[in-house]
């Protein structure tokens, strides 16, 4: 059906594909980690994409450059995110939250530039990126990789459907883990540190250790997002830009910080709206009967502006997000 020259069937199909697709899975994983950092502990991590980068490249370098089995690559990738969290946390977590924010955003950008540098070309392959690290993953694909499968009117290639199956299963496991942790004494201690670290310290809690544990766990979840990317596509350093961290923050805030399901719901809704606006703008800006006075090159900028406006309206009228509670937002502030 066409409305104002917009093919609504194509628009909705593309948006629904993003709603449950690999992009939503990737940002849900990043946002779950950020939720441990900020939602439950009050840590300001602006470099979550850095954890994804070291894990993804840990897999890629181990499997492709050093020709090792996939399981070793997975261990290296997961270990890399833990090591990065320790390196960032030891010098900063005893200081104010501002320092962690500065260090994490700087570290993620340094890692991206190092990965694309010609000096590390023999290991990271520079701007060419790394390809082929996901062959072993796709070799156990139970679906026909080249066949299109239709689910609720949306078509997915078999290779994409395999990635989605594994990705959503991983998210389900992580959500159960988070649900159990935040209801444990450890989770209650995290919230105490977030609400008033001086009071928690007065009660004998080691604030530094709780923060470090939260940073490592959230960074590990972010690293799983990087491993997911390594299993689904070629690695390119410019994919791991700072913008991805802020998209993950958007997903977490949209869904509701300090809620178990919030980051996942936020990631799904964000990419649905993002794709919907992109497809509508492109159809209105192209063709002989174009309605908008913008070029296709300008669609991306207008898309970001419109999404930003929608988020600003959400923050004004529902600062706790879709599933969040206003009390949690006030405590975080």
C-alpha positions, 0 to 999 in steps of 0.5 A: 500500500502506498501512502504519499508515495511511500511503499508502507510494505517495504518500510515496515518489512525493513523496520521489522527486520531491524527490530529483531536483526543482528544490529538489535542483538549487537546493541542489546549486548552492549546495552546490557553491559552498560546497564551493569555499569551505569544502571546498577553501579552508577559508572560512566563508561563512554567507551563500551565499544572498546570492549567489543573491539578488543574481543572481536579482534581477539577472535579475528587475529587468533583465528585468521592471523595465527591460524588457531581453532575457533574455540581458542579465538573465543577464549582470547576474545573473552579474556581481552575484554576482562583484561581491558576492564582491569587496565582501565579500572585499576587507575580510575575507579578510586577517583570520581566518575568523571575520570572513568568517563574520560579514560574509557572514551579515550581508550576506545578511540585509541584502540580503534586508531591502533587497529587501523594504523599501518604500523599494526597492519601485519596483525590487524590488517589496518583499514582492510580489516579481517575476514574469514574468522567466522567460517567455522561458525557458519560451517555449523549453520543448520539452515541453508545459508543461501536460502531466504526464510520468511518469518511473519512476512519478513525475509531473512537469509539462512546465514542471518537467521543462524546468527539471530538464533545464536544471538537471541539465545545468548541474550536470553542467557545473559538476562537470566544471569543479570536477573539472578545477580541483581537480586542477590546480595551482590546486586543489592550491594551494587545499588548501595554503592550507586546510591551513596558510596560513602554510606556503603563504605561506612557499612564496611563494603569495599566500594572499589572492589564492587566497582571493579567487579561491575566494570569487568562484568559489564565489559565482558558483556560488551566483549560478547557483543564484539564476539557476536560481530566477529561471528557474523561479518568481516571486521573493520576498525571504523565500525567500532567508532564512538558513535556505537557507544552512544547508540548503546547508551540510547538503547539503554536509556530508551528501554529503562536503566536498572531494569533487566529487560530495558536494554533489550527492549530499548535496542529493538525499539531504537533500531525499529524507529531508526530504520523506519525513519531512514526508509521513509526519508529515502522514499520521500527524497528520491524519485520523480515525485520526491516530496522532501527537498533533500538529497539521498546524501543528506538523509542520514543527517536528517535521520539523526536529527529526527531520532534526536528530537524523539529522544529529547521528547522521551527524556522530557516526558518519560525520563525513566524510559519505557520499562524504567522507574523514575526512582531509579533515574533520580538515584542515578542522578 
